[in-house]
Amino acid sequence: QVQLVESGGGLVQAGGSLRLSCAASGIIFSAYTMGWYRQAPGKQRELVATIASGGSTNYADSVKGRFTISRDNAKNTVYLQMNILKPEDTSVYYCNAKLTSVGYWGQGTQVTVSS
């Protein structure tokens, strides 16, 4: 059974930082592209960042220079370090694991940035 469990969300003031974690089980973690997506109320889910099995990364323009995605294959965990947070970063953040056409989602963790 595949499980992706996010943690680390919460309430933070604008300009602050949070680190999200996603612990995976039931998959060969090192083979998967891992990603973070977010969805605000009334909006579509959008890509935040991805990290491939080989370590290459991709970021949405809105978070470049502020967010950093990383992975620890020994711990089956992917991280999202979020700095200089803005109110518009407020969303539910979801972890994603993808290998070719197969994908899995976590349950999401709420991030709220107050102005």
Secondary structure, DSSP 8 states (H G I E B T S, - for coil): --EEEEE--EEEETT--EEEEEEEESS-GGGSEEEEEEE-TTS--EEEEEE-TTS-EEE-TTTTTTEEEEEETTTTEEEEEE-S--GGG-EEEEEEEEETTEEEE---EEEEEE-
